[in-house]
Each structure stands twice: as C-alpha cells, then as structure tokens.
Amino acid sequence: LLPFGILVGIVAGLVILQPDLSTAATIIIVAAVMFFLAGADLLQMGVAAGIVALIGVLWVTNFGPNYAQGRLSSYLSSVEDLTQADYHVQQAVIAFTNGGLTGVGLRQGKQKFNNLPAPHTDSIFAVIGEELGLVGATLVVGLYVLMVIRGLQIARRSVDHFGTLLASGITIWIALKALLNIAVMTAMVPPTGASLPFISFGGSSLVVVMSGVGLLMSVYRVKMRQGAPKRAEQIPERRATPTNPERPA
C-alpha cells in the first residue's frame, strides 16, 4: 500500500497544484478501485480512504482556492434549498425542467443562449435534457451503462491479470467522468468541471478517451486471438490422391 500511495499521491498532488480538484479526485478514485480489484486488504484501504478524505476536506476548507470553498458552501446550502445552489447548477435544473419528458426538440433549447454556462462542454448534459427531455437523457445514461457492462465483460475474460486491471481501470475511469458530469448537472455533487466523455466539445478530451477505448479494444483483441484456433487446425492439409497427385508446395 505504501509504494502505491506514494505513486498516486505524487500524480494527484501535481494535478491539485494546477489547481484541478475534479481530475485529482478522479485519479485517486480510479486508482483505489483498481487497487481493490488487484486484491488489496480492505482494512488498509479503509484507513487510507479515511486519511485521504480528511486531508481533502481540510485542504478545501482551509488551504484550497477560493472557488473550491465557494462551490462547497453553495452545495451544502443547496441541500436544504435548491434556490441557494450555484448559478451553474440552477440554470441546469431550469434546462431539465423546460425539457420535461420528451424535450423541446433538437436544437430548439434556449438555456444554452446566455443562461447556461459552458453549454458545449461542462453543461452539455443539461442541453440534452432540455432538447431531448427525460427520454433522451435516459438514453444517454443507458449507453454509458451498456459500455460499462461491456468493458467489465472484457476485463473478466482477459487472458492475464494485467489485462483485467487495465480494462477495468479504463472502464471505471470513463464511467466516473460521466457520472461526475451528470451528478453535477442534477445537483447531486458540488460543481467539478468534469467533461462528459464522447459528447462534450474538446479535442484533447476526445483524443484521451478514444485512446483509452483503443487500449480496451486491444485487451479484447488479445483474448480473441488466443481463443481462435490456429489456421493450420482450421484448414486440413491436402494429401495426394489419384485425382490430385501433386501436394501443395
């Protein structure tokens, strides 16, 4: 646990210094889940999680940037009264309310014009909820769930332990990014600024996520190659017969 904690701590600490709390939290959570899947001791993980949570709360409330403290305080206020939520979250909730069950129609949403901050990146799910309604938002969530199921199936059927951890980590990483974005837009967690994988605008985000999917597919390809019979076993050797006196070279 100690070498693992030092490695993850250095990476997450450098990200926090940017500062980018949501990305650092994503790194820590994904690494912890992979460590658990690798067979970590639950008691050690529980103690480590408590220490990390305590340090995180103390840092945000006392030493973190002002924007982090403001987001945390607005979220705590919104738990009792949604009207006290962050402006970003309030506009997202209005977008979902306007969308209703089936939405106002594709490209017909109005919240994305001057009201909803970052509608092409952080708030894209709220735009989907307004234009396609609860039906469209549920479809998007269902596609993520389907991808998680498929990714975990690939991890479970991997031919080695490394492939299992790699596929599991990539799947959990993408699922966590989607979950954070959707949770922020529905006022379930404080605003984090996490993008919605495959949907939010941004070339760098798309390239990184697609690279992860490529690694996931490589794990699946190795399984398929090792599980397929050899070509020599599929095509029997031709033998000389009276009608075919010559054997192939």
C-alpha positions as CSV (number, residue, x, y, z in Angstrom):
1,L,0.0,0.0,0.0
2,L,2.8,2.5,0.8
3,P,4.5,2.5,-2.6
4,F,1.1,2.6,-4.3
5,G,0.0,5.5,-2.1
6,I,3.2,7.5,-2.8
7,L,2.9,7.0,-6.6
8,V,-0.7,8.0,-6.7
9,G,-0.1,10.8,-4.2
10,I,2.6,12.4,-6.4
11,V,0.5,12.3,-9.5
12,A,-2.7,13.6,-7.8
13,G,-0.7,16.2,-5.9
14,L,0.7,17.7,-9.1
15,V,-2.8,17.9,-10.6
16,I,-4.1,19.6,-7.4
17,L,-1.4,22.3,-7.8
18,Q,-2.8,23.3,-11.1
19,P,-5.4,23.5,-9.4
20,D,-7.8,20.8,-10.8
21,L,-9.6,19.1,-7.9
22,S,-12.0,17.1,-10.0
23,T,-9.3,15.4,-12.1
24,A,-7.2,14.7,-9.0
25,A,-10.3,13.1,-7.3
26,T,-10.9,11.0,-10.4
27,I,-7.3,9.8,-10.4
28,I,-7.5,8.8,-6.7
29,I,-10.8,7.0,-7.0
30,V,-9.9,5.1,-10.1
31,A,-6.6,4.1,-8.7
32,A,-8.2,3.0,-5.4
33,V,-10.8,0.8,-7.3
34,M,-8.1,-0.8,-9.4
35,F,-6.1,-1.5,-6.2
36,F,-9.1,-3.1,-4.7
37,L,-9.6,-5.3,-7.8
38,A,-6.0,-6.3,-7.5
39,G,-6.7,-7.9,-4.1
40,A,-5.9,-5.1,-1.6
41,D,-6.6,-5.5,2.1
42,L,-10.0,-3.9,2.9
43,L,-8.9,-2.7,6.3
44,Q,-5.8,-0.9,4.8
45,M,-8.0,0.6,2.1
46,G,-10.5,1.8,4.7
47,V,-7.8,3.5,6.8
48,A,-6.2,5.1,3.6
49,A,-9.6,6.3,2.4
50,G,-10.3,8.0,5.8
51,I,-6.9,9.7,5.7
52,V,-7.4,10.9,2.1
53,A,-10.9,12.2,2.9
54,L,-9.7,14.1,6.0
55,I,-6.8,15.7,4.1
56,G,-9.1,16.6,1.2
57,V,-11.7,18.3,3.5
58,L,-9.0,20.2,5.4
59,W,-7.3,21.3,2.3
60,V,-10.5,22.5,0.6
61,T,-11.8,24.3,3.6
62,N,-8.6,25.9,4.8
63,F,-5.9,25.9,2.1
64,G,-7.7,25.4,-1.2
65,P,-8.5,28.1,-3.8
66,N,-11.5,30.3,-3.1
67,Y,-13.5,28.8,-5.9
68,A,-13.4,25.4,-4.3
69,Q,-14.6,26.8,-0.9
70,G,-17.4,28.7,-2.7
71,R,-18.6,25.6,-4.6
72,L,-18.6,23.5,-1.4
73,S,-20.5,26.1,0.6
74,S,-23.1,26.6,-2.2
75,Y,-23.6,22.9,-2.5
76,L,-24.2,22.5,1.3
77,S,-26.7,25.3,1.1
78,S,-28.5,23.8,-1.8
79,V,-29.1,20.5,0.0
80,E,-31.8,22.2,2.0
81,D,-32.9,24.8,-0.5
82,L,-32.2,24.3,-4.2
83,T,-32.5,28.1,-4.9
84,Q,-29.3,28.6,-2.9
85,A,-27.3,26.4,-5.3
86,D,-24.6,27.6,-7.6
87,Y,-25.8,29.7,-10.5
88,H,-24.5,27.0,-12.9
89,V,-26.5,24.3,-11.2
90,Q,-29.6,26.4,-11.1
91,Q,-29.5,27.0,-14.8
92,A,-29.0,23.3,-15.4
93,V,-32.1,22.5,-13.3
94,I,-34.1,25.0,-15.3
95,A,-33.0,23.3,-18.5
96,F,-34.2,19.9,-17.3
97,T,-37.5,21.5,-16.2
98,N,-38.0,23.0,-19.6
99,G,-37.3,19.7,-21.3
100,G,-39.9,17.7,-19.5
101,L,-40.5,14.2,-20.7
102,T,-39.7,14.4,-24.4
103,G,-37.9,17.8,-24.7
104,V,-38.4,20.9,-26.7
105,G,-36.8,19.5,-29.8
106,L,-33.3,19.0,-31.1
107,R,-31.5,22.4,-31.5
108,Q,-34.6,24.2,-30.0
109,G,-33.3,24.7,-26.5
110,K,-33.0,28.2,-25.1
111,Q,-31.0,27.8,-22.0
112,K,-27.7,27.4,-23.9
113,F,-28.0,31.0,-25.1
114,N,-26.5,33.4,-22.5
115,N,-28.0,31.5,-19.5
116,L,-26.3,28.1,-19.1
117,P,-22.5,28.4,-18.6
118,A,-20.3,26.3,-20.9
119,P,-23.2,24.6,-22.7
120,H,-20.8,22.9,-25.2
121,T,-18.6,21.3,-22.5
122,D,-19.5,21.1,-18.8
123,S,-23.2,21.6,-19.3
124,I,-23.8,19.5,-22.4
125,F,-25.9,17.0,-20.5
126,A,-28.3,19.8,-19.4
127,V,-28.7,20.8,-23.0
128,I,-29.5,17.2,-23.8
129,G,-32.1,17.2,-21.0
130,E,-33.8,20.3,-22.4
131,E,-33.8,19.4,-26.0
132,L,-34.4,15.6,-25.8
133,G,-36.1,15.5,-22.4
134,L,-36.1,12.7,-19.9
135,V,-36.3,10.2,-22.7
136,G,-33.1,11.5,-24.4
137,A,-31.2,11.9,-21.1
138,T,-32.1,8.3,-20.1
139,L,-30.9,7.0,-23.4
140,V,-27.5,8.7,-22.9
141,V,-27.2,7.2,-19.4
142,G,-28.2,3.8,-20.8
143,L,-25.5,4.0,-23.4
144,Y,-22.9,4.6,-20.7
145,V,-24.3,1.7,-18.6
146,L,-24.1,-0.5,-21.7
147,M,-20.4,0.5,-22.2
148,V,-19.6,-0.2,-18.6
149,I,-21.1,-3.7,-18.8
150,R,-19.2,-4.4,-22.0
151,G,-15.9,-3.1,-20.6
152,L,-16.2,-5.2,-17.4
153,Q,-17.0,-8.2,-19.6
154,I,-13.8,-7.7,-21.5
155,A,-11.9,-7.3,-18.2
156,R,-13.4,-10.5,-16.8
157,R,-12.5,-12.5,-19.9
158,S,-9.0,-11.2,-20.2
159,V,-6.2,-13.7,-20.6
160,D,-4.0,-12.2,-17.9
161,H,-4.2,-10.2,-14.7
162,F,-2.7,-7.1,-16.2
163,G,-5.3,-7.1,-19.0
164,T,-8.0,-7.4,-16.4
165,L,-6.8,-4.4,-14.4
166,L,-6.2,-2.3,-17.5
167,A,-9.6,-2.9,-18.9
168,S,-11.3,-2.4,-15.5
169,G,-9.4,0.8,-14.9
170,I,-10.3,2.3,-18.3
171,T,-14.0,1.4,-17.9
172,I,-14.2,2.8,-14.4
173,W,-12.4,6.0,-15.5
174,I,-14.8,6.7,-18.3
175,A,-17.8,5.8,-16.2
176,L,-16.7,8.0,-13.3
177,K,-16.2,11.0,-15.6
178,A,-19.7,10.6,-17.0
179,L,-21.1,10.1,-13.5
180,L,-19.5,13.2,-12.2
181,N,-20.7,15.4,-15.0
182,I,-24.3,14.0,-14.8
183,A,-24.3,14.3,-11.0
184,V,-23.2,18.0,-11.1
185,M,-25.9,18.8,-13.6
186,T,-28.6,17.2,-11.4
187,A,-27.3,19.0,-8.2
188,M,-26.1,15.7,-6.6
189,V,-22.5,16.8,-6.0
190,P,-20.7,20.1,-5.9
191,P,-19.7,21.6,-9.4
192,T,-16.5,19.9,-10.6
193,G,-16.0,20.9,-14.2
194,A,-15.7,17.3,-15.5
195,S,-16.5,16.9,-19.2
196,L,-19.0,14.3,-20.5
197,P,-17.0,11.6,-22.3
198,F,-17.5,11.3,-26.1
199,I,-20.1,14.2,-26.0
200,S,-18.5,17.3,-24.6
201,F,-16.7,19.5,-27.1
202,G,-13.0,19.4,-26.9
203,G,-10.3,17.7,-29.0
204,S,-7.9,16.8,-26.2
205,S,-10.6,15.2,-24.1
206,L,-11.9,13.2,-27.0
207,V,-8.4,12.0,-28.0
208,V,-7.6,10.8,-24.5
209,V,-10.9,9.0,-24.1
210,M,-10.6,7.4,-27.5
211,S,-7.1,6.3,-26.7
212,G,-8.5,4.6,-23.6
213,V,-11.1,2.8,-25.7
214,G,-8.3,1.7,-28.1
215,L,-6.5,0.1,-25.2
216,L,-9.7,-1.5,-24.0
217,M,-10.2,-3.0,-27.5
218,S,-6.6,-4.2,-27.5
219,V,-7.3,-6.3,-24.5
220,Y,-10.3,-7.8,-26.2
221,R,-8.3,-8.4,-29.4
222,V,-5.7,-10.4,-27.5
223,K,-8.4,-12.6,-26.0
224,M,-9.9,-13.2,-29.4
225,R,-6.5,-14.1,-31.0
226,Q,-5.6,-16.6,-28.2
227,G,-9.1,-18.1,-28.2
228,A,-9.3,-18.6,-32.0
229,P,-7.9,-21.9,-33.4
230,K,-4.8,-21.8,-35.5
231,R,-5.0,-21.6,-39.2
232,A,-3.3,-25.0,-39.6
233,E,-6.1,-26.5,-37.5
234,Q,-8.8,-24.8,-39.4
235,I,-7.6,-25.9,-42.9
236,P,-6.6,-29.6,-43.1
237,E,-3.5,-30.4,-45.1
238,R,-4.2,-31.6,-48.6
239,R,-3.0,-35.1,-49.4
240,A,-2.0,-36.7,-52.7
241,T,-4.8,-38.7,-54.3
242,P,-5.3,-40.4,-57.7
243,T,-7.2,-37.3,-58.9
244,N,-4.8,-34.9,-57.2
245,P,-1.3,-36.5,-57.5
246,E,0.6,-33.3,-56.5
247,R,0.7,-32.0,-53.0
248,P,0.8,-28.2,-52.5
249,A,4.2,-26.6,-52.1
